[in-house]
Amino acid sequence: MKHFLPFFITAFFIHSFSMADKSNVVFFIADDVSQEDFGCYGHPVIQTPNVDALAKKGMRFENAYLTTSSCSPSRCSIITGRYPHNTGAPELHVRLPQEQVRFPELLREAGYYTVLSGKNHMFGNKDRSFDRITGGGGPGKEKDWVEHVRERPKDKPFFFWFASTDAHRAWSITEEAPRYDPKEVIIPPYMVDTPITREDLTGYYHEVSRFDYYVGLVTDELKKQGVLDNTMIVVAADNGRPFPRCKSRMYDSGIKTPWVVHFPEVIKSTSVTRSLVSVIDLSATCLELAGVKSPACVQGRSFLPILKKPETTIREVVFAEHNWHVYKNHERMVRFGDYLYIKNNYPNQPNLCYESDDHYPAGEELWKAHAVGKTQPNQQQVFANPCPPEELFQVKDDPHQLSNLIEDKKHAKALKQARGLLAKWTEQTGDSIPANPTPNRHDPPRIEKGKILPPGKAKTRNPHAEMPGASENAAKVNHPGPLKI
């Protein structure tokens, strides 16, 4: 016993030191925020000084993509490192199956202290992935974030999943963020410019700024504790802003996420990278940081090489999907080079989200304008019925994806590439078009004789039927699909 006790004590302190020395991770995820709506991404009005400061001392990703632009399936995809149809939860309001591995559970098994605070939307208030799950508190569910950082065990590395409900509707105005003047608002070309639209956007601007405020509070606390340099901070969103042609869509306004990484231990100088990354790559990155081997079920790839060298390429292609989100949908997107290609497998219906609901004033304004023939071509996509079965865009020259090049023979080679990549991804990842798809929650709105007929009454909250990928047993398929063109 005399010899064993010193050995035990020595081993304990070596283990404690090695664990405390491991890199930490804080993942901030906003709710319904498009990439372009942060100052560091060029927005001239919305104030996001704290995220901007992280970008100024870290790395800003120009081409970070979600796997879906829909709340719960996006989060389930991120936490598993798998495409939505591979998670078993590809549609809105479907819980992540217990058998799906969540990467924070692997961090926890490796000795990390793990916390989820704020919006969950993946599973219940207890899960094997996290030591603690809390509701966050406050109108944006961010109130207890700093408290979690302060109360963490100091002898363990940590992983925090801080999930705001800013900027999800309905708006709440508080003192933590500035109030915006409707005159300052920037109207995207696919929305109508009216006083109501402008006022609606000011509420959104306010909530983006409030999210930023709490990012700043956590960052300050990490700095105060002396762990900021050894912590990888990632700032992202689950899907695009809750406005027409954004949330749930496959255009950049819906599917492109902010992706700001601050990690002084690895990022040695301010950087901007144009390398493609997918949100499923977060899983592999965090596991590599922790010294944990990624299991076969993780379809993502670590972006640590990009943090060390911004021009590094870890993938030449990203994929995304649009499944049921109130209305029946089955769209697939592939982004490569300067091209973005969308295939709509249900073209014989309007491609809708919530745009005509009276809780969405900007959408209501768009529908009113269209009912009386006052919308411009760029504002009419949400009313298309049927929709284009295929769309092809050059992203650099068409950042809003307004000019479909599908019939332009100059882009025939790119179109062939896109079709081939998507076909290979569909086969390799086990994607499928449901034979018995989830029906619309309610009848869609329509315009008759210059008047809007509102959506019908909701049939049920979760009318889920056959899921995409179910017929191919995709929840057990691990192939990542193509990584190169």
Backbone torsions as a table, in degrees:
resi	resn	phi	psi	omega
1	MET	NA	-33.9	179.6
2	LYS	-58.6	-39.9	-177.3
3	HIS	-82.0	-30.0	-176.3
4	PHE	-71.7	-39.7	-174.7
5	LEU	-62.0	-48.0	177.1
6	PRO	-60.2	-37.8	179.0
7	PHE	-63.8	-42.9	179.7
8	PHE	-62.3	-45.6	-179.6
9	ILE	-63.3	-43.0	178.7
10	THR	-62.2	-45.6	179.8
11	ALA	-62.1	-39.0	179.8
12	PHE	-62.4	-45.6	-177.8
13	PHE	-70.1	-34.2	176.9
14	ILE	-64.7	-44.1	179.0
15	HIS	-63.1	-45.1	-179.2
16	SER	-61.7	-41.6	-179.1
17	PHE	-67.3	-43.3	-177.8
18	SER	-66.5	-35.5	178.7
19	MET	-68.7	-45.1	-178.4
20	ALA	-66.6	-23.5	-177.2
21	ASP	-82.6	-9.8	-179.0
22	LYS	-72.5	152.8	-179.1
23	SER	-68.8	143.4	176.9
24	ASN	-97.3	165.4	177.9
25	VAL	-138.0	133.5	169.3
26	VAL	-123.2	119.2	179.9
27	PHE	-109.4	112.0	176.0
28	PHE	-96.4	126.9	177.4
29	ILE	-127.4	115.9	176.8
30	ALA	-79.8	164.7	-175.9
31	ASP	-112.0	112.9	176.5
32	ASP	65.9	56.8	179.3
33	VAL	-131.7	127.6	178.9
34	SER	-81.9	154.2	-176.2
35	GLN	-56.2	-41.3	-172.2
36	GLU	-71.4	-2.6	-172.5
37	ASP	-97.6	29.2	171.5
38	PHE	-121.9	148.7	-179.9
39	GLY	-57.2	-41.0	-177.9
40	CYS	-66.7	-16.9	174.9
41	TYR	-98.2	8.5	171.5
42	GLY	103.2	3.9	179.4
43	HIS	-69.8	126.8	-173.9
44	PRO	-82.1	-7.4	-173.7
45	VAL	-120.0	-48.9	-174.9
46	ILE	-65.3	126.8	-177.8
47	GLN	-91.3	115.5	178.2
48	THR	-134.5	62.2	-173.2
49	PRO	-63.4	-30.0	-176.3
50	ASN	-77.0	-43.4	174.5
51	VAL	-66.0	-38.9	178.3
52	ASP	-60.3	-39.7	-180.0
53	ALA	-66.0	-38.4	176.6
54	LEU	-63.8	-40.8	178.4
55	ALA	-66.3	-37.4	-177.5
56	LYS	-64.9	-30.2	-180.0
57	LYS	-106.4	4.3	-177.4
58	GLY	-131.8	-133.5	-177.8
59	MET	-132.6	133.1	175.8
60	ARG	-106.0	125.8	178.8
61	PHE	-93.9	121.6	-179.9
62	GLU	-80.6	-26.9	-172.8
63	ASN	-127.1	58.8	175.0
64	ALA	-98.6	129.4	-174.6
65	TYR	-122.8	142.6	171.3
66	LEU	-78.0	165.0	174.7
67	THR	-94.2	-13.2	174.5
68	THR	-163.1	152.3	-178.9
69	SER	-106.7	57.9	-175.3
70	SER	-149.9	133.1	-164.5
71	CYS	-48.3	-74.5	-172.3
72	SER	-67.2	-41.8	178.4
73	PRO	-64.6	-29.7	177.2
74	SER	-65.8	-45.9	-179.4
75	ARG	-66.3	-40.5	177.9
76	CYS	-64.3	-34.6	177.8
77	SER	-67.3	-44.4	-179.0
78	ILE	-63.5	-46.2	-172.5
79	ILE	-73.4	-20.2	176.6
80	THR	-99.6	-19.2	-174.1
81	GLY	70.7	32.4	-176.2
82	ARG	-132.7	154.1	176.2
83	TYR	-66.4	151.0	-175.7
84	PRO	-51.8	-44.7	-178.7
85	HIS	-69.6	-13.8	176.6
86	ASN	-92.0	-9.9	-178.8
87	THR	-86.6	-19.2	-172.1
88	GLY	83.2	2.7	179.4
89	ALA	-136.1	59.0	-173.4
90	PRO	-85.0	-6.0	-178.1
91	GLU	-114.8	159.8	-179.7
92	LEU	-58.8	138.7	175.7
93	HIS	67.7	29.1	173.2
94	VAL	-108.8	128.8	-179.6
95	ARG	-74.0	145.7	177.2
96	LEU	-66.5	125.2	-179.8
97	PRO	-59.9	146.1	-178.1
98	GLN	-59.3	-33.4	-175.6
99	GLU	-73.1	-12.6	179.6
100	GLN	-78.2	129.6	-179.6
101	VAL	-75.5	130.6	175.0
102	ARG	-102.7	131.7	-174.6
103	PHE	-62.6	-30.7	176.9
104	PRO	-62.3	-25.7	178.0
105	GLU	-67.8	-32.6	177.7
106	LEU	-71.4	-35.7	174.6
107	LEU	-64.9	-42.6	-179.8
108	ARG	-62.4	-42.2	177.6
109	GLU	-63.5	-27.3	-180.0
110	ALA	-86.1	5.7	175.5
111	GLY	105.4	3.3	179.5
112	TYR	-79.0	147.7	169.2
113	TYR	-89.6	124.8	-172.3
114	THR	-124.2	136.6	-178.1
115	VAL	-137.6	136.8	167.6
116	LEU	-115.2	123.1	177.4
117	SER	-129.9	133.0	178.5
118	GLY	108.2	-143.1	-177.1
119	LYS	-69.3	129.9	-179.7
120	ASN	-99.4	-78.0	174.0
121	HIS	63.6	22.5	178.3
122	MET	-126.8	-39.1	-177.5
123	PHE	-157.9	-169.7	-176.1
124	GLY	-76.3	-169.8	-176.6
125	ASN	-84.2	8.0	169.1
126	LYS	-136.7	136.8	179.0
127	ASP	-156.4	147.5	-176.8
128	ARG	-64.0	-13.8	-178.3
129	SER	-73.6	-26.1	-168.0
130	PHE	-129.0	138.6	172.1
131	ASP	-66.3	-37.1	178.6
132	ARG	-138.9	140.7	170.8
133	ILE	-128.5	122.3	179.1
134	THR	-130.2	163.6	-177.8
135	GLY	-80.2	-6.3	176.2
136	GLY	89.2	-52.7	-179.6
137	GLY	85.2	154.3	179.9
138	GLY	80.2	168.9	-176.2
139	PRO	-62.5	-26.1	178.6
140	GLY	-107.1	9.1	-179.8
141	LYS	59.0	36.7	-178.1
142	GLU	-116.8	-2.6	-166.2
143	LYS	-63.3	-32.8	-176.3
144	ASP	-96.7	9.2	-176.5
145	TRP	-60.1	-49.1	-178.9
146	VAL	-63.5	-38.2	178.5
147	GLU	-59.0	-41.4	177.4
148	HIS	-61.1	-41.6	-179.7
149	VAL	-65.9	-40.2	-179.4
150	ARG	-68.0	-37.2	-172.2
151	GLU	-93.1	3.0	-178.9
152	ARG	-64.2	151.3	172.6
153	PRO	-65.8	130.5	-172.8
154	LYS	-81.9	-6.4	-179.1
155	ASP	-100.4	11.6	-179.8
156	LYS	-129.5	146.7	167.6
157	PRO	-68.4	161.1	-175.2
158	PHE	-133.1	153.8	171.5
159	PHE	-130.5	118.2	177.8
160	PHE	-113.1	128.3	173.6
161	TRP	-107.0	98.7	-177.1
162	PHE	-101.8	108.6	-170.6
163	ALA	-115.3	109.1	179.5
164	SER	-81.9	158.8	166.2
165	THR	-100.4	3.6	169.7
166	ASP	-81.7	126.3	12.2
167	ALA	-118.8	67.4	177.0
168	HIS	-86.5	143.0	175.7
169	ARG	-66.3	155.1	-2.8
170	ALA	-84.0	158.2	-175.6
171	TRP	-73.2	146.9	170.6
172	SER	-133.8	127.9	-176.3
173	ILE	-100.0	125.3	-179.1
174	THR	-131.9	-178.0	-175.5
175	GLU	-85.5	-6.6	-175.4
176	GLU	-77.9	-8.5	-175.7
177	ALA	-143.5	158.2	-178.8
178	PRO	-70.1	155.6	171.2
179	ARG	-96.7	141.1	-173.4
180	TYR	-108.7	146.6	178.1
181	ASP	-84.3	127.8	178.7
182	PRO	-54.4	-27.2	180.0
183	LYS	-66.9	-23.7	-177.4
184	GLU	-83.9	-14.1	-170.6
185	VAL	-63.4	142.3	175.1
186	ILE	-98.3	119.6	-179.0
187	ILE	-93.4	117.5	175.2
188	PRO	-60.8	153.3	-175.4
189	PRO	-66.2	-13.7	-178.9
190	TYR	-96.5	6.4	174.9
191	MET	-119.8	159.1	179.9
192	VAL	-90.2	144.0	-177.8
193	ASP	-91.8	99.9	176.6
194	THR	-133.9	162.6	177.1
195	PRO	-56.9	-36.5	-179.3
196	ILE	-68.8	-42.2	176.6
197	THR	-60.3	-43.9	-179.1
198	ARG	-63.8	-43.2	179.6
199	GLU	-64.8	-38.5	178.0
200	ASP	-60.9	-43.2	-179.3
201	LEU	-67.5	-28.0	179.0
202	THR	-65.5	-34.6	176.6
203	GLY	-65.8	-40.4	176.4
204	TYR	-63.5	-47.4	178.9
205	TYR	-55.2	-44.7	-177.8
206	HIS	-59.3	-44.1	-176.3
207	GLU	-72.4	-32.5	173.2
208	VAL	-61.0	-43.5	178.8
209	SER	-65.9	-34.1	178.7
210	ARG	-68.6	-40.5	173.5
211	PHE	-55.5	-46.0	178.9
212	ASP	-59.4	-39.4	-179.7
213	TYR	-58.0	-44.4	-178.5
214	TYR	-75.0	-30.0	171.0
215	VAL	-58.3	-41.1	179.0
216	GLY	-65.0	-40.2	179.5
217	LEU	-63.3	-42.8	179.5
218	VAL	-66.7	-43.2	179.0
219	THR	-59.5	-43.4	178.1
220	ASP	-61.3	-39.9	179.8
221	GLU	-67.5	-39.8	176.5
222	LEU	-61.4	-40.8	178.8
223	LYS	-65.8	-42.0	-179.8
224	LYS	-61.4	-35.1	-179.4
225	GLN	-83.2	-5.9	178.9
226	GLY	77.4	20.9	-178.1
227	VAL	-116.3	6.5	-176.6
228	LEU	-62.4	-43.2	-176.7
229	ASP	-65.8	-27.8	-177.3
230	ASN	-98.1	16.7	-178.2
231	THR	-121.0	126.2	173.5
232	MET	-85.7	116.5	176.0
233	ILE	-101.8	130.3	176.0
234	VAL	-123.8	127.9	177.9
235	VAL	-110.7	124.8	-175.1
236	ALA	-147.1	-173.8	174.8
237	ALA	-143.7	160.3	-177.5
238	ASP	-86.0	-26.8	177.1
239	ASN	-168.7	176.8	-175.7
240	GLY	-71.7	171.6	-176.0
241	ARG	-57.6	149.4	-176.7
242	PRO	-81.9	67.0	-179.5
243	PHE	-139.2	163.8	-178.9
244	PRO	-53.1	135.7	176.2
245	ARG	68.8	20.7	-179.9
246	CYS	-121.2	-90.2	-179.4
247	LYS	-52.6	133.8	179.8
248	SER	80.4	-6.9	-175.3
249	ARG	-92.2	161.8	-179.6
250	MET	-94.0	2.6	174.7
251	TYR	-79.4	164.5	-177.9
252	ASP	-57.5	-30.7	179.5
253	SER	-63.5	-21.0	179.6
254	GLY	-109.5	-33.5	-167.9
255	ILE	-108.0	-11.0	179.3
256	LYS	-93.9	127.1	-175.4
257	THR	-108.4	148.2	166.7
258	PRO	-60.7	145.1	178.5
259	TRP	-150.3	87.4	-179.8
260	VAL	-105.9	126.6	-178.6
261	VAL	-120.0	124.8	176.5
262	HIS	-117.0	118.5	-175.4
263	PHE	-159.2	77.0	-174.8
264	PRO	-54.0	-29.9	-180.0
265	GLU	-61.5	-28.7	-176.9
266	VAL	-115.3	-42.7	-178.7
267	ILE	-85.4	108.4	-172.0
268	LYS	-88.7	-17.0	177.6
269	SER	-151.4	155.6	-179.9
270	THR	-54.6	131.9	-174.3
271	SER	-142.8	153.1	169.4
272	VAL	-127.2	130.8	178.4
273	THR	-118.9	141.9	175.5
274	ARG	-101.9	4.5	179.2
275	SER	-63.4	140.8	178.1
276	LEU	-73.1	134.6	169.7
277	VAL	-137.9	154.2	175.1
278	SER	-113.8	151.3	179.4
279	VAL	-62.0	-21.9	176.9
280	ILE	-69.0	-12.2	178.6
281	ASP	-75.4	-14.2	178.2
282	LEU	-61.3	-40.4	-177.4
283	SER	-58.7	-53.5	-178.3
284	ALA	-63.0	-34.4	-179.5
285	THR	-66.5	-48.5	-179.7
286	CYS	-64.1	-38.8	179.4
287	LEU	-66.6	-40.1	177.0
288	GLU	-63.5	-41.4	177.5
289	LEU	-58.4	-38.4	-177.1
290	ALA	-82.8	-4.0	-177.6
291	GLY	75.4	24.7	-179.4
292	VAL	-106.6	129.5	179.1
293	LYS	-70.4	132.5	178.1
294	SER	-67.4	130.1	175.7
295	PRO	-70.6	165.4	-177.2
296	ALA	-60.8	-26.0	-176.6
297	CYS	-71.5	-16.9	179.5
298	VAL	-79.2	117.2	-178.9
299	GLN	-91.0	-9.7	-179.9
300	GLY	-79.2	169.6	178.8
301	ARG	-127.2	141.6	-177.8
302	SER	-64.4	134.2	175.7
303	PHE	-98.9	12.3	176.5
304	LEU	-56.2	-38.6	176.8
305	PRO	-58.1	-31.7	178.8
306	ILE	-70.8	-38.5	179.2
307	LEU	-61.7	-31.7	-179.8
308	LYS	-82.9	-29.6	-177.3
309	LYS	-148.9	100.1	-169.9
310	PRO	-55.7	-27.8	-177.5
311	GLU	-83.6	-1.4	179.7
312	THR	-63.7	143.1	176.4
313	THR	-111.3	122.1	175.1
314	ILE	-103.4	-18.9	175.2
315	ARG	-155.2	146.3	179.4
316	GLU	-102.4	0.1	-174.5
317	VAL	-152.2	144.3	171.9
318	VAL	-128.8	153.5	-177.9
319	PHE	-127.1	153.3	176.7
320	ALA	-149.0	163.2	-177.8
321	GLU	-141.4	152.1	178.1
322	HIS	-125.8	110.4	179.1
323	ASN	-111.9	-165.0	-176.4
324	TRP	-56.2	125.6	173.9
325	HIS	-143.9	82.4	-173.4
326	VAL	76.1	-48.5	176.6
327	TYR	-112.8	151.7	179.1
328	LYS	-62.1	130.4	177.8
329	ASN	-152.1	153.3	172.6
330	HIS	-156.0	84.2	176.5
331	GLU	-112.8	151.1	175.9
332	ARG	-132.7	142.0	-176.3
333	MET	-128.2	142.3	171.3
334	VAL	-132.8	133.6	179.6
335	ARG	-120.1	126.1	179.5
336	PHE	-153.5	148.2	-178.6
337	GLY	51.6	-126.9	178.1
338	ASP	-104.4	18.1	-174.2
339	TYR	-115.7	147.8	172.2
340	LEU	-130.2	124.0	-176.3
341	TYR	-120.7	135.8	179.3
342	ILE	-125.8	132.3	173.6
343	LYS	-115.7	125.1	-180.0
344	ASN	-105.6	111.1	-177.3
345	ASN	-85.6	-5.0	172.6
346	TYR	-124.9	64.3	-174.8
347	PRO	-74.5	-18.5	-174.2
348	ASN	-86.6	45.3	177.3
349	GLN	-164.2	160.8	175.0
350	PRO	-67.0	147.2	178.2
351	ASN	-96.9	90.4	-169.2
352	LEU	-113.5	161.2	169.3
353	CYS	-126.8	-103.9	178.3
354	TYR	-122.0	16.1	-162.0
355	GLU	-60.3	-16.5	-178.1
356	SER	-105.0	-0.3	-177.4
357	ASP	-68.2	144.8	-177.9
358	ASP	-72.4	-6.3	172.7
359	HIS	-82.7	-5.1	-179.1
360	TYR	-120.4	78.5	-173.0
361	PRO	-55.1	-39.9	-179.5
362	ALA	-63.8	-36.3	176.5
363	GLY	-69.1	-40.3	177.6
364	GLU	-60.8	-39.8	178.0
365	GLU	-63.4	-39.7	179.3
366	LEU	-64.9	-42.9	179.0
367	TRP	-65.4	-39.8	178.6
368	LYS	-62.5	-42.9	179.6
369	ALA	-63.8	-40.9	-178.5
370	HIS	-69.0	-33.2	-179.5
371	ALA	-62.7	-29.0	-179.9
372	VAL	-107.9	17.1	173.3
373	GLY	72.7	29.8	-176.9
374	LYS	-107.7	8.8	177.4
375	THR	-88.3	148.7	176.4
376	GLN	-89.4	165.4	-178.7
377	PRO	-52.9	-38.6	-178.9
378	ASN	-68.1	-13.1	-176.8
379	GLN	-105.6	7.1	-171.4
380	GLN	-104.9	-0.9	-175.4
381	GLN	-59.5	-39.2	-176.2
382	VAL	-68.3	-12.5	-179.6
383	PHE	-100.0	-2.7	-176.7
384	ALA	-62.1	129.4	177.8
385	ASN	-156.9	101.0	8.3
386	PRO	-76.4	165.6	176.7
387	CYS	-92.0	159.3	175.4
388	PRO	-62.2	130.3	177.7
389	PRO	-68.2	-24.8	178.5
390	GLU	-140.0	145.3	175.4
391	GLU	-138.8	140.9	178.8
392	LEU	-135.4	130.4	-177.4
393	PHE	-133.8	147.8	168.4
394	GLN	-96.2	116.0	-169.0
395	VAL	-68.5	-42.5	-175.6
396	LYS	-61.1	-44.5	-177.7
397	ASP	-87.5	-12.3	-175.5
398	ASP	-139.2	69.6	-172.6
399	PRO	-62.3	-24.4	178.6
400	HIS	-93.8	-1.1	-178.2
401	GLN	53.0	66.9	-178.1
402	LEU	-109.7	-18.1	-175.6
403	SER	-114.5	102.8	-178.5
404	ASN	-74.5	122.5	-175.9
405	LEU	-100.1	16.1	-171.0
406	ILE	-61.8	-29.2	-179.5
407	GLU	-96.5	-1.6	-177.3
408	ASP	-83.3	114.0	-175.7
409	LYS	-64.8	-20.3	178.5
410	LYS	-64.2	-20.6	-176.7
411	HIS	-111.8	21.2	-177.6
412	ALA	-61.8	-38.8	-179.2
413	LYS	-64.6	-44.6	178.9
414	ALA	-63.9	-38.8	178.8
415	LEU	-63.0	-42.8	178.2
416	LYS	-62.8	-42.4	177.3
417	GLN	-59.7	-46.5	-177.2
418	ALA	-61.7	-46.1	179.5
419	ARG	-61.1	-41.2	-179.5
420	GLY	-66.7	-43.3	179.1
421	LEU	-62.8	-43.7	-178.6
422	LEU	-67.6	-39.0	178.5
423	ALA	-63.4	-41.1	179.9
424	LYS	-67.0	-42.7	178.7
425	TRP	-62.5	-41.8	179.1
426	THR	-59.1	-46.3	-178.7
427	GLU	-69.6	-47.3	-173.0
428	GLN	-70.5	-31.8	-178.4
429	THR	-97.8	-0.2	176.6
430	GLY	74.9	31.8	178.1
431	ASP	-74.5	156.6	178.4
432	SER	-157.5	158.9	174.2
433	ILE	-96.7	119.1	-176.0
434	PRO	-59.9	136.8	174.5
435	ALA	-76.0	-27.8	179.3
436	ASN	-127.2	74.8	-172.4
437	PRO	-72.0	158.4	174.2
438	THR	-60.9	127.4	-178.0
439	PRO	-77.5	168.3	174.1
440	ASN	-57.1	142.7	176.8
441	ARG	-65.5	-34.6	176.0
442	HIS	-151.3	167.0	178.9
443	ASP	-63.8	137.7	-179.3
444	PRO	-71.0	158.8	175.5
445	PRO	-68.8	163.1	176.0
446	ARG	-153.7	163.5	179.8
447	ILE	-109.9	126.3	176.8
448	GLU	-134.2	125.1	177.2
449	LYS	53.0	44.0	175.9
450	GLY	76.3	10.1	179.2
451	LYS	-124.3	148.7	178.2
452	ILE	-89.5	124.7	171.1
453	LEU	-95.6	116.1	-171.6
454	PRO	-66.8	168.3	177.9
455	PRO	-59.8	150.2	176.7
456	GLY	-72.7	173.5	-179.8
457	LYS	-68.0	138.2	-179.7
458	ALA	-59.2	134.7	-179.5
459	LYS	-77.5	-46.0	178.2
460	THR	-165.4	159.4	-176.9
461	ARG	-72.9	-36.7	-175.1
462	ASN	-129.3	73.1	-178.1
463	PRO	-85.9	49.9	-171.7
464	HIS	-75.9	136.8	177.9
465	ALA	-118.1	-130.7	180.0
466	GLU	-72.0	131.9	-179.8
467	MET	-88.2	150.7	170.9
468	PRO	-57.0	134.5	179.4
469	GLY	87.5	-12.8	-175.5
470	ALA	-62.0	-41.0	-178.0
471	SER	-67.3	-18.8	179.0
472	GLU	-103.9	8.2	-178.1
473	ASN	55.0	42.7	-172.7
474	ALA	-63.5	-24.3	179.5
475	ALA	-64.0	-15.0	177.7
476	LYS	-110.3	3.8	178.5
477	VAL	-88.5	131.9	-175.8
478	ASN	-112.2	-6.8	-177.0
479	HIS	-59.4	133.7	-178.6
480	PRO	-80.1	-6.8	-174.0
481	GLY	79.1	-178.6	-178.8
482	PRO	-63.5	139.6	173.7
483	LEU	-110.1	-19.1	-179.7
484	LYS	-124.5	156.1	179.4
485	ILE	-74.0	NA	NA
